[in-house]
Amino acid sequence: MNVHFIAIGGAAMHNLALALHHQGHTVTGSDDAIHDPSRSRLAAAGLLPGAMGWQPDRIHAGLDKVILGMHARPDNPELARAQALGLPVVSYPEYLFEAAQDKRRIVVAGSHGKTSITAMLLHVMHRLGRTPDFMVGAQLTGFDRMVRLTDAPDMLLEGDEYLSSPLDLTPKFHWYRPHLTIITGVAWDHINVFPDPDVYRAQFEEYLRRVEHGGCVVWCAEDMELKRAVEAVAPARSDIEWVPYAMPEHTLVDGTLHLKTADGPKPLQLVGSHNFLNLAGAMALAERWGVTPEEFTQAVADFSGAAGRLERRLDRTLEGGACTVFRDFAHAPSKVAATTSAIASQFADRKVVAVLELHTFSSLNPAFIPTYAGALDAADEAWVCYSPDVLAQKRLPPLDAEKVQTAFQNPSLHVTPDPAELAEAVRDAAGPNTVFLLMSSGRFEGVDLVDAIRTALD
């Protein structure tokens, strides 16, 4: 095929482009900005656009398909050209469904933990020599691309609930129609398209209605909003196996989490007790996928997490105690609260410094920010930052730092729109017996906070 990607730089989009290129298809693409790791990976494959921006002359009648990313706007000039030529335009989830419609589809959904659980399952299946086709939203060690398309009978998909494309307002995971799925929880997000919690929860109810006949749903029984969604759908879907899961028994020994098993406690490389809840769900799903608990526990022993998901970026031994830095993709209130609490609990003998960048449309929306109330309370020192430039790009009104602090309901919270001030703050806090938790779905406006901490320790 001859395929063109509009907005090729996205996490899933560029991986799909790499997968199609690997299959031998002719792939081209456009975007108005591409950042690493997408940029370097596209460049290495010879797929990086020669110039940034939208150029309608890249669209021609010889294209077999145009794959449209959510980053593009409805008035995108390349999209207009494709429509004028009558070319088939699809979103990437629609394309993935087409590629997997004859496969058994295993989907990981939920407001948080999707990438971690998808990565965990893929790690286990790879260790057991059963690697399926897949699409994962983050780079994993040992994989050169995070979309795999072969003749494998199964496909593992990370099921995002956000919209598919500017033309296709279907939530991405509605496309996948799983045979086997796990849902981690339902916590209102994406206020720009789901204006209230009821509308948001309804997307998960519809997702459950689309599970294939005779399928299986593994779901977190500790999440009350998810419980409401399951109770709304389950009576009419007696053909589905409904499998609830909850936090497994575990212990903390010398800073390492151990899973309680029939053969005794098993140390794991996972950080954060909330990841043990993810592990319980992944194990329950894997068992329905043909993996015994014993096989799962053995295979997951060396799994330390997906890139950027509570990733240990610095661990320095100092006189008086270590200094450790974690980088996490967390941005939703429920995930921020769970991650901060988990780190504070696991490192109770250290000072925990939490830094959160408000970067998504929801997190920067004054109507949504109050849902972060208490999310950073478990930290000993907490900072929130945001960029006026990002607010302008998202066409949102300016934020008042005092109002942000009030919304978080944390009187000791520090709030700043200045990345230089934030860098200075982490340098000042760096020292023995500290743990930094850096949380953002963005890039802290290009400021390398890990390097700032490292420099302060040198």
N, C-alpha and C positions, 0 to 999 in steps of 0.2 A: 504493500500500500504506500501511498504518498500522503503523509499526515502533517498537518500544521497545528501547532499549539498557540493559542492566544492567551498570554499570561503564563509562559512556560516556566517561570522562576519559582512557582509555589512548591511547597514541600512534596505534595503528592504529584503535582503536575510534572515536575522535572524528573521524578523517579519513573513515572509512566513513560515519559519521552525516552529516557535511557533504556527502559525495558523494550520498547518498540524498536529502537535503534539496534539493540542487541539481537532482536529477532530478524533483522535484515531489512526492515522497512525504511523508507526515506523519510526523515524527520526534519522539520524546520520549526522555528518558533519565534515569538516576539514577546517583549515585555517593556515596561517603562522604567523598571529598576530590578536588578537581580543581585542578591547578596549571597555571601557564602553561608553554608556549604554548596548551595545550588550553583552558584557562579563557577566555582572551580571544577565541579563535577561535570557540568555541561561543557566547559571549555576543554576538559580532558577528552571528552567524547567527540569533540568537534561540532557541538550543537549550540554553542553560545552565539546569540545573534551578533552580527558584526557591528550593529549600532543599537542603542536603546531607543525605544519609542515605537509607535504604531505606524506601519507603512502598508497601505492598501495594496501596493503593487506586489507584495509578497503572496497575495491571495490570487490564485489562478484556477482556470477550469480543469487543470490536470490533478487537482487535489482530490483524493478519495474521501477524506474526512477532515473536519476541523474540530478540534477539541478545545472547548471554551472554559477558561478558569473563572472563578468567582471574583478574582481581583480586577477583571476587566469591567468596564461600565457598559450599560445597554447601548450607548451611542458610540461605542468603539468603532473607529473607521474600518478596521480589518473585518470586524463582524458584519458591518453594513455591506462591505464588498462581497463577503461570502454569501450573505442572504441574496444579494442582487444576482449572483451567479447560480443560485439554487443549490449550493453545496450542502451536504449533510453536516449539520452542526450539533454536537453532543457535548454534554458535561463529562468530566472524568468518571463520576460514579456510574453514569449510564453506560459508558464504554466498558468499565470493569464488569458490569452486570452482563453485557453482551458477551464478554470474554469468558465469563464463569457460569453462563446459564445452564450448561450441561454438567456442571460440577456440583459437589456437595459444598455449600457455602456456610462457613463458620464465621460469625460476625461478633465483634466485641463492641458493645455500645454502653453509653452512660455519660453522665456529665463530667466525670473525672476518672482517672485511672485507665482510660482506654489504651493509650500507647504502652503503658507499663505492662498491662495484662497481655496485649497482643505480642509484645516483645518477649514476655515470659513464655507464652505458649510456643512461639516460633523457636525460641532457644531450646525448649524441651524437645519439640518434634525434630529439630535438627540434630540434637544430641542422640536421639533414638534412631536416626537415619530415615526419618519419615517426612522430610521437608515438603510441605505443600506449596502451591502457588500462594502468593500473599501480596498485601498492600499494607505497609506500616507507615505511620506519620513521622517517624524519627529514625535517624541512622543507627544501625546496630553494628557492633564489632563483628567482623568476619563476613559481612555482606557488602558487596560493592554497590548494590542498589536495593531500594526498598519496595520495588514492585517486581514480582516474578510471574511470568506468563509462560507456561509449558503445557504439556499434556497430562500433568498431575490430576488425579481425580478430585482433589479437594482444593478449596481456596479459602485462606484466612484473611479476613478484611477488618480493618479498623473502621467502625461505623460512626461517623461524625453526623451530628444532628443539624449542622448548619446547612444553608441553602446550597443547591448544586451549582448554579451558574446564574448570571444576570437574566438569562432567558428561561431558566428552569428553576422555579422557586420551590421545588420539591426538596425537603431535607435529604441530604445525601444518603442516609441509611435506609430511607424508604425504598430506594432502588434495589437493595441487596436481597430481600426476601430470603432470610436465612433458613437453613435446615436445623442449625444448632447455633444458639446465641447466648451470650452472657450480658446482663445489664447491671452496671455497678451502682447506679443511683440516679436520682433526678433532682437537680438543684438548678433553679432558674438561671438562665444565662441568655445572651444574645438579645438584649432588650430592643435592639433596632428592628428585629423581625418577629420576635415573640413578646408582645407588649406586657404580658402578665404571667404569673406562674401557671395559671390554668391552661392558657394557650400553649405554653411550653410543655407541660405534662401531657397535653393531648397529642403531641408529636410522638411521644413514646407509646401511648396507647395505640395509635395508628400503626406504629412499627410492629407492635405485638400482633396486631390483626393480620399483618402481612407475613408472619412466620409461615413457612410451608407446612402443608398438611402432614401431621405425624411428627412434627418437629419437637425440639426440646428447648426450653428457656431456663437458664440458670440465672437466678436473681438474688440480690442482696436483701435479706429479710430485715436488716437493721435500718434500712432507708424508708422512712414513712411515706414520702412522696411516690417512690417507686411502688410501695405496697398498694397505694391507692390506684396506681395505673394497672397493676396486675389484677387487683380485685375488680376493676372495671371491665377487663377483657376475658379473664380466665373462665367465668361461667359459660361463655359462648364458645370456648375453645377447649372442649374436653378431649380433643384429639392431640393436644400438646402435653408433653411431660413437663411439669413445673417443678423446678429443683431450687429450693431456697438455700442460701448459705449465710454464715455469720463468722465473726472473728474466731480463728482457731486458738487453741491454747498455746501460749508461747512464754518464754522467759527471757530476761536480760541478764547476761553473764559477762562481766568485764567489758561492757559496752557493745557486746555482740548479741544479736537476737537469735534465739534457738526455738525451733518448732518442736512441739511435743508430738512424738510418734509412738507407735507400739514398740519400737526398738529403742526408745529413749530419746532424749532431746537431740535434735540435729541442728548444728550451727549453719546459718545461711549468711550470705554476703549482703542481703537486703538491708537497707537503712530505713527506719521509720516504721512504727508498728502498724500504721495504716496500710503499708505494703503487704503485711501479713493477711489483711482482709482481702487484698487483691489476689494474694497467693491462694487463699481458700477458694475463691471463685474460679481461678484458673485451674486448680486441681479438680474441682467438681466438673468443670466443662471438659477437661482433658479425659476424665474417666468416661464420659459419654462419647468421647472421640476414640476410645479404645486404649487409653493409657492407664495402667494401674497406679494407685497412689504410691506404691513402692517405686515404680519406674519414674514417676513424676518427681518424687522427693530426691532421688538420686541424681536425676538429670538437671534439676534446678539448683543444685548445691552451689555451683560456681556462677550463677546468674547475679550480676550486681546492678542491673537496671539498664534502661535505654538511655542513650545519649541525651543529656539535658534534663533528664527526669531524676531529680535528687541525686545528681552526679557529683561525686567527690572530686573537686577540682584542685584542692591543695590540702596537704596534711603535713605540717611542719612541727617537729619535736623541738621544744624550747625548754630552757631552764624555768621551772615553775609550772609546766604543763603545756600540752600541745595546742596548736592553732589549726583548726580545720575549716575549710570552705566548701559549701555545697551550692551547686547551681541547679535551680529547678524551674521547669516551665510553668509552674503554678500561676494561675491568674484568677480563676473563679473563686468566689468567697469560700465555698465549702472546702476546696482543695487547699487554699491558703491557710485556713484554720486547722485542717487536719495535719498538714505538713509542719506547720509551726509547733503545734502541740506535740507531734511525734518526736521532733528533734529536741524540744525542751525536755521531754520525758527520757529519751535515750541518753541525753548528755546533761543529766540533772546536776552534775557537779561542775558544770562549766557555765560561763556567761554566754547566753545566746543572743546574737545580734541579727535581727531579721530585716531584710530590705525588700520592699515590694515596689515594682514599677507598674503603675496603672497605664496600660497600653492599648487594650482592646476597646472597641466602641462602647460595650457595656460598662467596663470598669471606669471609663472616663465620663459616663453619663451621670449628671447630678441626681437623677431619679433612681439610679441603680446603686450608687456608692453606699447608701445606708445599709445595704445587705452585707457589707463588710464589717459591720459592728462587732467588735470583740475578736475579729479574725487574727489579730497580731498580739493579743493579750498575753499569750504564753511566753513571749520573748522578753528578755531582760531589757533590751533596747530595740526600738523599732523605728524604721524610717519608711516613708512613702514618697515616691518621686513620680513626676509626670512631665511631659514635654508640651509646652505651648505650641510648638510646631506641629506635633502630632494632633493636637486638638484642632488646629486650623485645617490640617489635611482631612480630618474626619468631619469637618464642618460642624464642630461642637462649640458651645460657648466657653469662654475662659473659665478656669477653675480658681476658686479662692482657697488658699491653703488652710485658713482657719476653718472654713466650712468642711473641708476634707477631714480635718482632725475631729471636728464635731461628729461627722458621720460615722467615723470609726469608733467613737465613744471611748477613746483612749487619751486621757489628758497628757500623758507623757510622750505621746507619739510625735515624731519629728516629720514635718512635711516640707518638701522643697521641689521647685520646678527647675532647679539649677544642678546639672550633673557634676559640675566642678565642686560644689558644696558637698554633694553626696560622696564623691571620691575622697575629699578631705575628711569626711566623717568616718569612713571605713578605715582610713589610715590611722586616725586617732584612736579608734577602738581596737585595732589589731594588737595582739599581744598574747602572752601565755594564757592557757586555760580558757580559750574562747572558741566559739563555733559561729560561723557566719552562714546565714541562709539567704541566698540571693534569688529572688523569685520574679520572673517576668516571662511573657510570651514575646517580648521585644528584645532590644539589644542595649538597654540603658543608654540610648542615644550615642552609641559608639564608645562610651567610656568603659575601659577594661577594669572593673572593680577587683577582679581576682589579682590582676597585676599590681593594682594599687596596694592591696593587702600584702602581697609578696614583697613589694618594694619596702614597705614599712617594717617588715620583719627582718630584712637583710641588714 
